[in-house]
Amino acid sequence: MPERYLFEYAVLRVVPRVEREEFMNVGVILFCGPQKFLQAKFYIDEARLKAFSPTLDVEELNQRLQAFDRICCGGKNGGVIGAFPLASRFRWLTSTRSTVVQTSAVHPGLSENPAETLDKLFTALVL
């Protein structure tokens, strides 16, 4: 039987008006320490987003989500946070914040292949 590894994930959400607490799922971030895996995957359905929040700047939202991706990849493109260890980057990305891009609570699971698990979660929770 293939080995299964503990992973944690959170859903990336767009919250245009924080005071209303309404959100739209746009991505997933998954961390698996034993596999040294940290990756975010996102998709902005512009038509759905415009129906949900007509005044939201889609280009700015895309830039914010790309920052999540750069931090996951690490290195200089990830800025100061990109230099942190994987677990610290995940914790920073999933910390509670009151901005347009927020994350859900962190959820655990077991996976043989974190990349495949990320794809499955993305399909189920975002698309």
N, C-alpha and C positions, 0 to 999 in steps of 0.2 A: 504494500500500500504506500503510495507517495506521501511524503511528509507534508503536513499542513502547518502553516505559519500564522501566528497571531498578526492581525492587521487592525488598523483603525481608520475610519473614514468620516468625513463630514460633507454635507451638501452645501455648495455655494449658492447663495440666494441674492436676488436683487430685491432691495427694500426701498422703493422710491420715496415713500413717506413714512419715516420711522415711527412717527406717532400713531399711525394707523395699524402697524404691525402686519401689513399685507405683504406677501412676497411671492416671487416667481423663481423656481429652481432653474439655475443656468449651468451648474457644473458640480463636479465631485472632486475632492482631494483625498488621496489614499496614502497612508504611511504603513510600511512594513519593515520594522527594524531589522529582523533577522535576514531579510533579503536586501537590505540597504536600498529600499525603494521609497521614493516620495515623488508623487506625480499628481498634477491637476489636469482635469479635462473639462472643457466648457464649450457651450454653444449658445449663441444668442439668436433666438427666433425673433427677428426684427418686427415682423407683422404682429406677432403676439405681444411683444413688449410694447409696441406703440398703442395697441388696444388697452393694455394694462396701465401704461403711464405715457400719455402722448408727449409730455414735455421733457422726458428723460433724454439726455444726450447719449446716444448709442456709441459714438466714437469714444467718449470719455469712459463709459462703462467698459468697453473693449480694452482700453488701456489699463484700467484697474485690474481686470481679469488677467491680462497678460503679465502684470506684475506678480500675481500669484504663481504663474507658470515659471517666470524667471527666478523667483525665490526657491521654488521646488528644485530647479536645475542647479542652483548654487553658483558659486564662482562670482566673478566681478560683475556680471550682468544682474545678479541678484542683490546688489548693493550690500550694505552692512549686514542685513539679515541673511543674505545668501552665503555668508561666511560661517554661519552657525552650523553646528552638527545637525544631521537630519531630524532627529527628534525635537530639537529646539526650534527648528524652522517650522515643523508641523504645529507645535504648540503655539508659536507666534501667529501663524496663519489662522488657526482655529480659535484664537482668543476672542472673547466677547467684545464687540464694538458696536457703536451706534452710527453706522455709515450706510451708504447705499448698497455696498457689497458686504454681506455678512455670511457667517457659516452656521449651520445647524449644530446641535449638540454632537459630540464625538461618539461614534458607535463602534464597537469591536466586532471581530469575526475571525474565522479561520479560512485560510486559502492555500491552495497548492501553487497558484500562479497569480501574484498580485496584479499584473498588467491585465490579465483576463478578468479578474474580479472587478477592477476599475471599469473596464468596458461594460460588464454586466450591470453594475450599479448605475453607471451613466445612462445606459439604455432604459433601465427601469425607473429612474428617478428624475431624469431630465427630458429625454426625448418623448 
